[in-house]
Amino acid sequence: MTLVPAIGISLTCAGPLVAQSTDWAYAASVYLFAPETEVGAGTPFGDVEGTLSFSDALDNLDFAFMGAFEASNGQLSFGLDYMLNDLSFENSTQGPAFSGLDTDFKTRILTAYAAYRVYDTQVSQVDLAAGFRWFDAESTFTLSPGNQPGGSSKIEDDWIDPIIGARARFQVSDRWAATIFGDYGGFSSDSETWQVLLTADYTLNDNWDLRFGYRYLSVEHDIDGNDFSFDQSGPIFGATYRF
């Protein structure tokens, strides 16, 4: 759920829902996730790891699109969250073998889930969720020559991990609320993913919400016998239109 999951910055529609309701409510979000990124992989040159700091995230962003959508009716809701990132960055390397590392990191991540409200009052709601997260990842690591001649290695794969999660929403005042969401998936030794999303939600009017928060996403996956992993953490900002 990354806005809608986080599964995203929109995961919620603002007031409590009535279980007997037959009316659907919808929420569409756009958001920006500008994280610190750490990506590592096993390559023919050994294990490599590239790091992009939060302060350089926007400067090194080649392209990005992030959006979320949720439909809810009574205690039941369905959500989608899509995130596309295309990053390129440079790092120094330890030792004399190579003089630097260039990393091109591209990911597409789609999270889909169904959630059921198990607790509902005027000031707090709790949902349990289950679904899947689809990844399409492509990373190219280029080592510049040092004592060794250097070279380039490309790792790419697409896969699906099942996920389970929970989210809680707390009404703080007439306009302010807080949302906490977490999920875990993969459930195998060669594929694992989890994330946490914390947001402060501000209601502008009957249709528009603004959200500000923090997200952490961790992914580990085996690609052709090589370990591949990335972690992304940082602030998230979004706007949600409810209708």
N, C-alpha and C positions, 0 to 999 in steps of 0.2 A: 504494500500500500504506500509509496514514496511520496507525496503530497496527498494524494490519496494514498497510499502507502507511504507515506514514506512508507508507504503506499500512499503517499504523498501529501503535499501541503494541503490538499483539499480533502481529505478523507471524510469530511463531515458536512452535514447540513445543519444549520444552526438550531433550531429548537428541538425539544423532545418529540418523538414520533409516537403515535398511538397505534397499538398493535392491530386494531381492527380497521385501520385506515386502508382505503382502496385507491388512494391517490398517489401517484408517483411524483417524487421530487428529484431534481437533478442539480448537479454542481459541476461546472467546468472550470478548470484552473490552468493558468500558465505560471511558470515559476523559474527562478534562477537558482541553481546550486553551484556555488563557486568553491570547490573543495581543494584542500591539500590532497595530493594523489601520490601513492606509493605503489609501484608495479614491479613485480619480480618474476623471473622465469629461469628455467634451466635451458641452456643453449649449448651448441658445440664448443663455445669458448668458456664454458663454466656457468655458474650461477651469476646472473646480473640483476641489478636493482636500480631503477630510476625513481627519482623523487621530484615532485613539483610542489613548491611551497604555496601556501595560501596567498601570500603577497604577490606571487607571479602568476596566479591561476588565470586571471582575465587576460593578461598580456600574452600568454601562451595558448590561448584558446583559439583554434582555427575555425571551429563551427560547433554550435550547440542548439538543441531544441528540447524543451521539457514541457510536458503537459499532463493533465490528469482529468479523469471524468468519473463521476459516481452517480448511480441511480439508486434511490431508496424508496421503500414502501413499507410502512409499519416497522417491524423489527428486522426486516431483511434489507440488505443492500448489496450492490455489485459495483466493483470499481476497476478502473484501468489506470495505470501510470506508465508513461513512456519517457525515456531519457536517452538522448543521443549526445555523445561527447566525442570531439576530435581534438586531441591535444598533442603538442610536440614540445620537447624541452631537452635541455642539456645538463649533464652532471660531470663532475670530475671523477676519476677513478683512483683507487689505491694502488700503490706499487708502480713499477716502471713498465709493466707489460703493455699497457695501453694508456693513451694520453687523454681519453675522454669518452663519454657515452652519450649518444643521441638516441632519444626514445620517441617514437611515434605511437600514440596510444589512441585507439578508436574503439568505442563501445556503443552498442545499442542494447537497451534493457527495457523489456516490457513486463510489467507485473500485473496479473489479473487475479481477482479474489472475489469470494462471496463472504459476507459477514452477517452475523446474527446477534441482535442486541439481547444480552442476558441480564442487564440491569439498567433501569431507567427511572430517574427522578428529575425534578425541576433543576437541580444543580449539577448532576453528574450522570453520565451514561458509560456503559462498558459493552464493547462488542468483541466477539471471538470470530476469527477469520481463517479461511483456508483457500489455497489457490496454487498458482505457479509463477515462477519468474523465468523468463526466456532471455538468454544472453546471446549476443553476436559480438565477439571480441577479436580484434586484430591488433597485434603489437609488433613493431619492428625495432630491433635493438642494433645500433651501429656503433662499433668500437673503433675509435681512431687509433692509428698506428703508434706504438711506442717501441719497446724492445721486440714486440711481436707485430706482425703485419696488419693486424686488425681485420675487420670483416663485419658482415651484417647477418642477422638471423631474424626470420619472421615466424611468428606464432599466431595461428588463427583457429577458431573453432566456434560453433554455435551449439547450445545445449539448453535443456530445460530442467529446472530444479523445482520440486514441489515445496510449498511453504505453508507454515501455520503461523498465526500471529494474534495479537490482541491490541486493542486501542481503548483509551479512556479519555473522556472529555469532561472538563470541569468549568462550570460557569462562574466566573469571578465577579462580574458586575453586569450591568445592562449591555455594555458594549464589549467587554473583554472576556475571553475564555482561553483555556489552555488545553492542548491536545498532546497525548503521549501515545506513540505507536511503536511496536516492536515486532519483528518476525524472525523466524529461523527456518532454513530449508536445506535441501540437499540430502541429508540423512545417509550419507555414504562416505567412505574413506577417501574417495577420489573427487568429491564435489561437495562443497559446503558454502552456504551463504547466510548472512544475518545482517540486520540493520536496526537502527533505533532512530526515531524522529521525535523531536520535541518542538512544539510551536506555541507562540502566543498569537491568538486570533482576535482581530479587531473588526467589529461590525460597523461598516460605513452607513448602510441603509438596509432596506428589506432585501436587496438583491446582491450587494457587493460586500465581500470580506477581504481584508488584508491579513497576511500571515507572515510572521518572522520567526525564525527558529534555527535549529542545529540538527544536522543529520550525519550519521556514521553508517557507512556501507562497507562490508567486508566480503570478499569472494575468494575462494580457493577451488581450483579445478585442475585435473590431470589432463593434459593434451598430448597425445601420442607418447605417453610415458614420461613427459616432462612436467614438473610442477609449474603452475601458473597461478599468480595471485595478484590481487590489487585491493587496496584500502583507500576509501575516499571519505574525508570528513571536513565539515565546514558549515558556514552559514547558508541558510536557504530563505529566499524571499519570494512571495507569490501573491497573486490576486485571484479570487474565486467569484464567479458569477453564479448565483443560485436562481433556479426558475422551476 
